[in-house]
């Protein structure tokens, strides 16, 4: 299941779940360095940032932006 940090609202992260909706996760349950756009996964009861998937999605978004302005 892909979880993507959409935004932070106070003590919660609004997280997109597989493109089907959002849930709120308490910020204190996430790694401190979590940023908007990060892909997170629940592994052994803890949220971890999926660095490879986050990098891939950011590169894809940057390419779309570059293509739009070209």
Secondary structure, DSSP 8 states (H G I E B T S, - for coil): --EEEEEEETTEEEEEETTS-EEEEEGGGS-TT--TT-EEEEETTEEEE-HHHHHHHHHHHHHHHHHHH-
